[in-house]
């Protein structure tokens, strides 16, 4: 068996990513928010980080969670 051929979903999810440490209360609130909005937490977190990075100097930022 070649280990490179092994289909590991955790490896695929974490490949190319780095850990981010966040307060556990904030994480539980975030997970609940994603659950009520019926969205994937990874997608929402990446979207919010990209939005924050690319719009740091703009005052009129609107987050459209429905189209995420």
C-alpha positions, -999 to +999 in steps of 0.1 A: +000+000+000+013+034-010+007+060+017+005+088-009-026+071-024-044+071+010-075+093+009-073+112+042-102+138+046-084+155+075-052+159+054-072+173+025-091+197+048-058+210+065-035+209+034-020+243+029-036+259+060-022+270+093-039+268+127-055+299+141-061+301+179-094+318+189-112+321+222-135+290+228-166+311+236-162+330+203-158+297+185-189+283+200-209+315+191-194+313+156-204+277+152-239+284+164-241+314+140-231+292+111-256+265+121-285+290+121-274+305+088-269+269+074-233+277+062-200+258+064-179+273+092-146+270+072-161+289+043-175+317+065-142+320+084-122+323+052-147+348+038-146+370+069-108+369+070-105+378+033-131+405+037-113+420+067-079+419+050-091+434+017-114+461+032-094+472+062-093+508+050-129+511+039-158+523+061-188+510+041-184+473+043-214+450+042-213+413+049-238+393+027-241+360+046-270+347+024-248+347-008-218+331+008 
